[in-house]
Amino acid sequence: MRKVYLQTQNGEIEGPIPIKKAHALLQKRKDDFQDLICFEGTEVWLPSDVIFHKSGRSTLMICFVALVFSLIALALAFLGWSQITSYREDVGSGEPRDVVREIYERTTEGLSLDASQAYRIKNRKEILDTLEIAEVAQNDGFAVAFVRYSIGADIFRKAHWLASVDQKWYWVSYISESSDQKPADEEWFSTMLEKAETWEDEGSEREF
């Protein structure tokens, strides 16, 4: 029988667990879990009502729905899609600070691939609730956003580089003086690199 993942209210992932057990958990502990289901082997989070019909239909219907979504995922993989397109819509924005919020929304949801992402997912609610964009500096199609958030007593600081493409701002995951694509204003760029390093050094050290 197919297994699924459940997501708790604080963003933690439980699973994979059998679909019957997942159904029972959602009924018994509905206040502890979000109304979302993710089938093992996919990255698609679906409303639980889509899988577990409130009208009380049989487990056969549940398994049929699971099979349908499995076949869809397999077809997309065969066509060379790495993600379901509706889940990875364009997040470019006309304002740099709007992109920053989206970065944290995306990197604290779903299944974790590494320890640092698992740590962010675990603390998703607190990160998003305390997220603050202290400053955004722009120059020649590039920008750097200075961000801080807290987890417990720790205050974390992060500098995110952004770049403009077709009048939309997007996250640049890594940039340095040796990068092929970087701001033309070398003095501004050098100053921002130093400022970003100082900003991050003043924050708490990550657990991962």
C-alpha positions, 0 to 999 in steps of 0.5 A: 500500500502507498505511504504518505507524509503528513505535516504538523502545525509547526512545519515538521514532517511525519512519515512515510506512514501507511495511508490508513494510519494517516487517515486515522491520525488526521481524524484523531489529532486534527488539531496537530496536523495541517490538512495536507498529504504528500505521497511518498516519491512525489513532492506534491502536497494535496489537501487531505479532503481530496484524498479522504472524502468527508462523505465516508467513501471506502478505502478503495477510493482512497487507493484509487486517488493515490494511484492516479496521482502516482501515474501523473507523477510518473508521466511528468518524470518521463517527460523530463519534468523535475517538478510539477509546474503548478508547484514551482510558479515564477516568484520573480517580483518588481520589488526586491524585498518581496522576493526575500519573503518568498525565499523564506516561504519556499525554503521552510516548506515541503520535504527537507533535502539536507540538515540545514533545510530540516532545521528551517522547516522545523522552525518555519513558523517562528522564522516567518513570524520574526522575519525582518528586512532591515535594508535593501541596497540597489545598484545597476540591476543588482541588490542585496537585502539584509535580513534578520529573524529569531529562533528562541533567543538566537537572532540570525542575520543573512544577506541575500543577493538579488538580480533583475531579469526582464524587470523582475527581481530574483534570488542569486544563490551565490556571488563573489568578486570572481563571479562572471555576473556581478555589478559593474560598479566595483566600488559599490560591490566591494563595499556591499560584500564587506557589509554583508560579511559583517552583517552575517558575522554579527548574527547567531551561528546556525545549528547546521 
